[in-house]
Amino acid sequence: MKKNMGIADRVLRIIIAIVIGALFFTGYLYDWWGIVLLVLAIIFVITSFVGFCPAYRILGIKTCARNPEK
C-alpha cells in the first residue's frame, strides 16, 4: 500500500475523529447515527495512522506530496 494521504488530510481526519468521539461519549450523538459516526471516526483514525485511504485509491485522489523520482 502506497501512502496517498498528506499530512494536512491526516491531521484533519484525527481532529474530526476526536470531535465525533467527544460528542458520542458526552451523549450528544446517540442512537444509530452515533454508532455510524463513531465507526466512521474509527476508520478515520486507522487511515490517518496508516496514511492510506482505500476510497482515495478508487477515486484516484492523492493528497500527499509528490516525491521527485531520482
Secondary structure, 3 states (H helix, E strand, C coil): CCCCCCHHHHHHHHHHHHHHHHHHHCCCCCHHHHHHHHHHHHHHHHHHHHCCCHHHHHHCCCCCCCCCCC
